Amino acid sequence: MFGRIIFALVPLLLIASGAGAQQQTVRVTGSVENFDGHVLTVKSEKLGEVKVGLTANATVFGVAEATLADIRPGAYIGVGAMPQPDGSQRAIQVTVLAESQRGLSEGHRPWDARPNSTMTNGTVDQTVASVSGQVVMVKYKDGEKKIVVPPDAIIRAYVAADKSELKPGAHIAIVRAIKKSDGTLETDRVNVGRGEVVPQ
């Protein structure tokens, strides 16, 4: 009986370990060295030279400079911020997402950029100027957050792009490159900086 239990557990353990391997992800940032249409070679300060395969349906988004004027009612945004004593969030960076990204990671959760920082993705409900900066009410499916956008906040916008922008020298960021069982990396999305923007 004991032997049968051990035998029955083996496939489950293999499945579990396989699932864990599939979920392992790597953040890749750096500049493009080469792109052959399928494999992107990136020079990264943290990782050295990295090769990342793009899936057949991979999307490319340009990351451009934006302003407070782009944070308008109806826009879908992502806000990295620090909590304030009054319950509001003080923005470190605001990203205006492309319309095709509406609903992406919607909600409020911890952010790993700084200790105790947060990330809020949602739709701008209203904006009001204040002494400490622009105040933005962001609504998401489970609630809303009051965001203060100070003058020193970084504001960026995602715009639809294509693989032709993955040229040598272009700054790119891959938030979630999946590490496959054979050790290779693969992604279905690449962010590429426009102008002087270096995506993170």
N, C-alpha and C positions, 0 to 999 in steps of 0.2 A: 504493500500500500504506500509506504514511504517513498519507494523508488518511483512509483507512478506520479506522486505529487511533484518530485524533483523534475521528472521528465516533462510534466505539464507546465512547469514554471519556466523552463528554458526558452520556449518560443516567445513567451511574454517578455522575458528579460531582453531578448534580442530585439523585439519590436520597440521596447522602451528605449534601449540604447540607440537604435537607429533613429527614432524620433528626436532624441536629444541632439544627435549629430546634425540632423537636418535643420535644427533651430539655431545652431551656432552661427553668429553673425559677426562681421568685422566692419568697422568704419574705415573707409579709405579716403584720404584727402591728399591732394598734391597737384602736380602738373602733368599733362599728357605728354608722353614721349612718342607714342605711336598708337594708331588705331587702324586695324586692317578690315574693319567692317563687322568683325565678330569679337575680337579680343582687344581690350583696351590695356595698354601698358602705361602705368602711372609711376612717376618718381615721387615718392612720399618721404618727408623728413622723418616720420616715425617708423615706417615699415620698409624703407628702401625701395627697390624696384618691385612693383607688384603687377601681376597680370590678372585681369578680371574679364571673364567671359560675359557677354551681354546676351540675354535671352532673345528669342525671335521677336517677342512683343515688347521689348525694352522701350521705355519712354525717356526723353531727354527734356529737362526744364532749364531755361536760362534763369540766372539769378541776377537781377538788376537793381540799381539804386532806386529808392522810392522816397516819398516824402509824407508828411502828415496828411496832405491832401488826398493821398491814396487810401487812407484809412477812413473810408466813408461808410455810412449806413448801407447794409446789404453785402458788404465785402466779407469774404471768409478769410480769417486770419489765424496765425499761430503766434502766441506771445510767450517768450521766455521772460520770467520776471522773478522778483523777490517779494515775499509777503510783507505787508506793512502792519503796524499795530492796530490800525482801524479796520483791518480785514480786506483792504484793497490790495492790489498788486502793482508794484512799480516796475515798469517794463525795462528790460535790458536790451531786448531786441524784438522787433515786430516784423513778421513776414506776411505779406499779402499774397495769398495763394491764388493760383490760376483757377478759373471756373471749373475746369475738369477735376480739380482736387477738392471741390466742395464736399464736406463730410469726412475728410481724411482725419483720422485720429481724434475725432470730436470729443471734447470733454476737458476736464481739469485734473492734473496729475503731477507727481514729482518730476523734476527735470534734473539731469545729471551734470549740467554745466557748472554749477556752483553748489556748495552745501546749502540745503534748505530751499533751493530755487524751485520754481514751478513752471509748468507748460500748460497753456490754455488754448485750445483750438475751438473756434466757434464763429458765429456771425455777428458782425457789428450791428448793434441795435440803435445806438445813438452816440454822438460825440459832443462834448462841451468843453470850451476852453476854461482853464483854471489857473490860479497863481503858480502852482507847482508843475503845470504842464497840461497837455490835452487829456481829458478824462473820457475813456471809452467804455461803454457797457457792452460786454460780449456775452451773447447767449449761446447755450449749448443744450443738448437734450435733457440733461439732468439739473440744469440751473443756469446761473449767470455770475459773472465776475466784473467788478469795477477795476479797470486798468488805468493807471496813471502813466502817460507816456511823456517822460521828461525830455528836455532838449538834447540830452546826450544819448538817447536811445538810438540804436542802429535800426534803420528801417530798410527792408528789402522787399522785392516783389518777384514771384515766380511767374515766368511767361513761357508759353509753349515754344519748344525749340525742336531741333532734330539732330541726327547723328553727324551732320556735316559740320557742326560746331565743335566736335571733338578733335580739334587740330593740335599738333604739337605746340606746347607752350600754354595751352588753355588751362586755367585753374578749374579743378573739378572736385566734387564731393560725392561720395557714395555712402549714404547713411547706413544701409544694411546690405552688405555683400555677404551672401550665404556661403559658408565654408562647407563644401561637399565632402563626402566620405573619402575621396581620393586626394583631398587637400587643396584642390583647386577652388577658386572663388568665382561666383556668378551673381549677377544682379539684374533686376528688371527696371532699374531707374538710375539715371545719372544727372546730377545738378552741375551745370557749367556756368562759371562766372562770365558776366558781360562787362566790357570796359575794364575798370580796375578792381571790380568786385572779386573777392576771394571767398567762395562759398565754404561753409563749415558743416 
